[in-house]
Amino acid sequence: MRLNCFFMAAAVAAAAGRGARDEESWGPSGGSYLHRFPAPEAVTEATIRPRPRASLPAPPPAPNTSGAEPSRKRPKLERWNRFAVSIGYWHDPYIEHLVRQSKERKAPEINRGYFARVHGVSQLIKAFLRKTECRCQILNLGAGMDTTFWKLKDEGLLPNKYFEVDFPMIVTRKLHTIKNKPLLFRPIMELHPEDTLQIGNHMLDSKRYAIIGADLRDLSELEEKLKKCNMNTQLPTLLITECVLVYMTPEQSANLLKWAARSFETAMFINYEQVNMDDRFGQIMIENLRRRQCDLAGVETCKSLESQKERLLLNGWETASAVNMMELYSGLPRAEVNRIESLEFLDEMELLEQLMRHYCLCWATRGGQELGLKEITY
């Protein structure tokens, strides 16, 4: 449920933001020679060195304004994630089985952005699991090739059940890999005492893990499929969306947030996506997206940290917090920052800061006073 044309626009915005000191990034008559650029989570094409506009790949297909994702875009994002793992930003022994390695070296800004995202989301997940003593369930909405289930099992932090939801096309691909990779399939079966488990083209249901093909805009179908896989609305529930809501219309994302708040008495919602899209940098991104026929259907909710929190509070959540990714990165343990910064040399810290201030991590809670959910932070 993620597009990546957004990050091509980020490149142009970044180049424009550098101003006169980087005049060489711009060709004659305003023709752009796109400078190498990062984004906190990814970029659209390979790390781009200065080159004429004519040499750029063809623009993405016309947007599906209903919020669906062109499936051909997702693999690039996941390969960038795997690249960061391959050079030591964090440990993930499972991603290599789900995602092909990229042959291209990615800019260090991209990898640091990925690290901040993974670190922040992981810290919130673990905080929720500790507060609930793992007597809970997790719904990862728009999970793609995410490996959190397997990593949590290794750490002894599995919830009662872990659910993943994505478009049927994505789920089919992931299921095929799981069934054919013992390192992925064995942990599921170790936790499943019965001889058989439910498995089809678009779903797998076991005692502790389920993956479901569904459209998040069709809430009745989503709820029906989750309940068939034994989702328990009485359990404390953590819901996760990463670069998902921004590709839904504001009405669609509001409906999803309301459904989540209404369905579970005790719950927490984590959302990672764009922010500060109302400033000049954000507007340049949006303008360049439109030139490439790629629109962010939900961008109006990404104006500021306040608008992100307000959306959660208006749709049934009792508390809401938000932080931009530069603030999160600045608050990381010094030893960890030193470790990752020693992996690659970065010569454009200003660009990294600009980009990371246009992404945020938000979390909201409902109920759970006795568990201390309101105290959770990254």
C-alpha positions in Angstrom: 0.0 0.0 0.0 2.9 2.3 -0.6 3.9 4.3 -3.6 7.3 5.7 -4.2 6.8 8.4 -6.8 6.6 10.7 -3.7 10.3 10.4 -3.2 11.2 11.6 -6.7 9.4 14.8 -5.9 11.4 15.0 -2.6 14.5 15.0 -4.7 13.5 18.0 -6.7 12.3 19.8 -3.5 15.6 19.1 -1.9 17.5 20.4 -4.8 15.4 23.6 -4.8 15.9 24.0 -1.1 19.6 24.0 -1.4 19.5 27.3 -3.2 22.3 29.1 -5.0 25.1 27.1 -3.4 24.0 24.1 -5.5 23.4 25.8 -8.8 25.2 22.9 -10.6 22.1 20.8 -9.7 20.1 22.7 -12.3 20.6 22.7 -16.0 20.2 25.6 -18.4 16.7 27.1 -18.9 15.5 25.5 -15.7 16.2 22.0 -17.0 16.8 19.8 -13.9 19.8 17.6 -13.5 18.6 15.7 -10.5 21.2 15.7 -7.7 21.8 12.5 -5.8 19.1 12.5 -3.2 17.9 10.6 -0.1 14.6 10.2 1.6 13.9 9.1 5.1 12.5 5.8 3.9 13.3 5.5 0.2 13.6 7.2 -3.1 11.8 6.4 -6.4 14.7 5.3 -8.5 18.2 4.2 -7.8 20.4 6.7 -6.0 20.4 9.4 -8.5 23.6 11.1 -9.7 23.4 14.3 -11.8 22.0 13.4 -15.2 19.7 15.0 -17.8 16.0 14.9 -17.3 15.7 13.0 -20.6 17.5 10.0 -19.1 15.1 9.5 -16.3 12.8 6.5 -16.4 9.3 6.9 -17.6 6.9 8.5 -15.1 4.6 6.2 -13.1 1.2 5.2 -14.5 -1.7 7.5 -13.8 -2.7 7.3 -10.2 -5.5 5.2 -8.9 -7.3 7.8 -6.8 -9.2 5.1 -4.9 -6.0 4.5 -3.0 -4.7 1.2 -4.5 -1.0 0.8 -5.1 0.7 -0.2 -8.4 2.3 -3.4 -7.2 5.4 -2.9 -9.3 6.5 0.0 -7.0 6.6 -1.9 -3.7 9.6 -4.2 -4.5 12.0 -1.2 -4.9 11.1 0.1 -1.5 11.7 -3.3 0.1 15.0 -3.7 -1.7 16.2 -0.4 -0.2 15.2 -1.7 3.2 17.2 -4.9 2.6 20.2 -2.9 1.5 20.3 -1.1 4.8 20.2 -4.4 6.6 23.0 -5.8 4.4 25.5 -3.1 5.5 24.7 -3.4 9.1 22.2 -0.7 10.1 20.1 -3.3 12.0 19.8 -7.1 12.3 17.2 -8.9 10.3 18.0 -12.5 9.2 14.6 -12.9 7.5 14.4 -10.1 5.0 16.9 -11.8 2.6 14.3 -14.6 2.1 11.5 -12.2 1.2 13.2 -9.5 -0.7 15.8 -9.6 -3.5 19.1 -7.8 -2.9 19.5 -4.6 -4.8 22.6 -4.3 -7.0 22.8 -0.6 -6.4 24.4 1.1 -3.4 22.0 3.5 -1.7 22.8 6.9 -0.4 23.6 7.0 3.4 20.8 9.5 3.9 18.3 6.8 2.8 19.8 4.2 5.1 19.8 6.5 8.1 16.2 7.4 7.5 15.2 3.8 7.3 17.1 3.1 10.5 15.2 5.9 12.3 11.9 4.6 11.1 12.6 1.0 12.0 14.0 2.0 15.4 11.0 4.2 16.3 8.3 1.8 15.2 10.1 -1.1 17.0 10.4 0.8 20.2 6.7 1.6 20.3 5.8 -2.0 19.5 7.9 -3.3 22.3 6.7 -0.7 24.7 3.1 -1.9 24.0 4.1 -5.5 24.4 5.8 -4.8 27.7 2.8 -2.9 29.1 0.4 -5.7 28.1 2.9 -8.5 29.1 2.3 -9.8 25.5 -1.3 -10.7 26.3 -2.5 -8.8 23.3 -2.7 -8.9 19.5 -1.1 -6.9 16.7 -2.6 -5.9 13.4 -0.1 -4.8 10.8 -2.1 -3.1 8.1 -0.4 -2.8 4.7 2.4 -5.1 6.0 4.0 -5.9 2.7 7.2 -8.1 3.2 7.5 -7.0 6.9 9.4 -9.4 9.1 8.3 -8.2 12.6 6.5 -11.4 13.5 9.7 -13.5 13.1 11.9 -11.0 14.9 9.5 -10.8 17.8 9.4 -14.6 18.1 13.2 -14.6 18.3 13.1 -12.1 21.1 10.4 -13.9 23.1 8.0 -11.0 22.6 5.2 -12.5 20.5 1.6 -11.3 21.2 -1.2 -13.8 21.5 -1.6 -13.4 17.8 0.0 -11.4 15.0 -2.1 -10.4 12.0 -0.8 -9.0 8.7 -3.2 -7.5 6.1 -2.4 -6.3 2.6 -3.8 -6.5 -1.0 -4.4 -10.1 -2.1 -1.7 -9.7 -4.8 0.9 -8.9 -2.2 -0.3 -11.6 0.2 -0.1 -14.2 -2.5 3.5 -13.4 -3.2 4.5 -13.4 0.4 2.7 -16.7 1.1 4.5 -18.3 -1.8 7.8 -17.3 -0.2 6.8 -18.4 3.3 5.7 -21.8 2.1 9.0 -22.4 0.3 11.4 -21.1 2.9 11.8 -23.3 6.0 13.3 -20.4 8.0 10.0 -18.6 7.6 7.5 -21.5 7.6 9.0 -23.5 10.5 8.5 -20.8 13.2 4.8 -20.6 12.3 4.4 -24.4 12.5 6.3 -24.6 15.8 3.6 -22.4 17.3 0.7 -24.3 15.7 0.0 -27.5 17.6 -2.6 -28.9 15.1 -1.5 -31.1 12.2 -3.0 -28.8 9.7 -3.5 -25.0 9.3 -5.8 -23.0 7.1 -4.0 -21.8 4.0 -5.1 -20.5 0.7 -4.0 -18.2 -2.1 -4.9 -15.1 -0.2 -4.6 -16.1 3.5 -2.9 -18.2 6.1 -4.3 -18.7 9.6 -2.3 -20.4 12.3 -2.5 -20.2 16.1 -0.2 -17.2 16.5 0.2 -15.8 13.0 -2.3 -14.9 10.2 -1.8 -13.1 6.9 -4.9 -11.9 5.1 -5.5 -10.5 1.6 -8.0 -7.6 2.0 -8.6 -4.0 1.0 -8.4 -1.6 4.0 -11.1 0.6 2.3 -13.6 -2.2 2.6 -14.1 -2.4 6.3 -16.8 -4.9 6.4 -14.7 -7.4 4.4 -11.7 -6.6 6.5 -13.5 -7.2 9.7 -15.1 -10.4 8.4 -11.7 -11.9 7.4 -10.0 -10.9 10.6 -12.8 -12.5 12.7 -12.5 -15.7 10.6 -8.9 -15.8 11.7 -9.9 -15.4 15.4 -9.3 -11.7 15.9 -10.3 -11.1 19.5 -11.9 -7.6 20.1 -11.6 -8.0 23.9 -7.8 -8.2 23.8 -5.6 -5.1 23.9 -4.8 -4.5 20.3 -2.0 -2.6 18.5 -2.6 -1.5 15.0 0.3 -0.4 12.7 0.3 1.6 9.4 3.4 2.7 7.7 3.0 5.0 4.6 -0.5 3.6 4.1 -3.0 6.2 5.2 -1.5 8.9 3.0 -2.5 6.9 -0.1 -6.2 6.8 1.0 -8.6 9.7 0.8 -9.1 11.5 4.1 -12.6 10.0 4.3 -11.2 6.5 3.8 -8.4 6.9 6.4 -10.9 8.5 8.9 -13.2 5.5 8.5 -10.3 3.1 9.1 -9.3 5.0 12.3 -12.9 5.1 13.5 -13.3 1.4 12.9 -10.2 0.7 14.9 -11.2 2.9 17.8 -14.7 1.5 17.8 -13.7 -2.2 17.5 -11.3 -2.5 20.4 -11.9 -1.4 24.0 -8.2 -1.1 24.7 -6.0 -0.2 21.7 -3.0 1.7 20.4 -2.5 2.9 16.8 1.0 3.6 15.3 1.2 5.6 12.0 4.3 6.6 10.1 4.0 8.9 7.1 4.6 12.4 5.7 4.2 15.7 7.6 4.8 19.4 7.1 3.5 19.2 3.6 2.2 22.7 3.7 5.6 24.4 3.8 7.6 25.3 0.7 9.6 22.1 0.7 6.5 20.0 1.0 4.7 22.0 -1.7 7.5 21.4 -4.2 7.3 17.7 -3.5 3.5 17.8 -4.2 3.9 19.9 -7.4 6.5 17.5 -8.8 4.3 14.5 -7.9 1.4 16.1 -9.9 3.7 16.6 -12.9 4.3 12.8 -12.8 0.6 12.0 -12.5 1.1 10.7 -9.0 -1.1 12.1 -6.3 -1.2 11.6 -2.5 -4.9 11.2 -1.9 -4.6 11.9 1.8 -1.9 14.7 1.8 -4.2 17.3 3.3 -4.0 15.4 6.6 -0.2 15.7 6.6 0.0 19.5 7.1 1.7 19.4 10.5 2.2 17.3 13.6 -0.9 19.0 15.0 -3.0 18.0 12.1 -1.8 14.4 12.4 -2.7 14.3 16.1 -6.0 16.1 15.5 -7.0 13.4 12.9 -6.5 10.7 15.5 -8.4 12.6 18.2 -11.3 13.4 15.9 -11.7 9.7 15.0 -12.2 8.1 18.4 -8.8 8.1 19.9 -8.3 9.5 23.5 -4.6 10.4 23.4 -2.4 11.3 20.5 1.4 12.0 20.1 3.6 12.8 17.2 7.2 13.5 16.5 9.1 14.3 13.3 11.8 11.9 12.3 14.6 14.3 12.8 13.6 14.9 16.4 13.4 11.1 16.9 16.9 10.6 15.2 18.4 13.3 17.4 17.1 11.5 20.5 18.6 8.1 19.7 21.2 6.7 22.1 24.6 8.3 21.3 26.3 5.0 21.1 23.8 3.8 18.5 24.1 7.0 16.5 27.9 6.7 16.5 27.6 3.1 15.3 25.4 3.8 12.3 27.2 7.0 11.4 30.4 5.0 11.2 29.0 2.7 8.6 28.9 5.3 5.8 30.2 8.9 5.3 27.4 11.5 5.0 28.4 14.9 3.5 24.9 16.5 3.4 23.5 16.5 6.9 21.3 19.6 6.0 19.5 17.6 3.3 18.9 14.7 5.7 17.5 17.0 8.2 15.2 18.7 5.7 13.8 15.4 4.5 13.4 13.8 7.9 11.4 16.8 9.1 8.9 15.9 6.4 8.1 12.4 8.0 6.7 11.7 11.3 5.8 8.9 13.8 2.4 9.2 15.4 0.8 7.1 18.1 -2.6 7.1 19.8 -4.3 5.2 22.5 -7.8 4.3 23.7 -8.6 2.8 27.0 -5.9 0.8 28.8 -5.5 3.2 31.8 -4.8 0.3 34.1 -2.0 -0.8 31.7 -0.4 2.6 31.4 -0.8 2.9 27.6 -0.8 6.7 27.9 2.8 6.6 29.2 4.1 4.8 26.1 6.7 6.8 24.1 9.6 5.9 21.7 
